[in-house]
């Protein structure tokens, strides 16, 4: 049986959270990888790994937030 309840529209705070969390994930993981590269002299491998980890975590954060906001009712 389909769910016919109206969905809550995303608010400005939801979009702010998504943008901020994506930026922090990518920049933080990339900076962590860069710092480890500088410390361990493995440039650029850990930087790339950190960026990949940051991108994956940003996508997962967005998916979780979108699913959570689409399941909420007003």
Secondary structure as UniProt FT lines:
FT   HELIX           12..40
FT   TURN            43..44
FT   HELIX           45..71
//
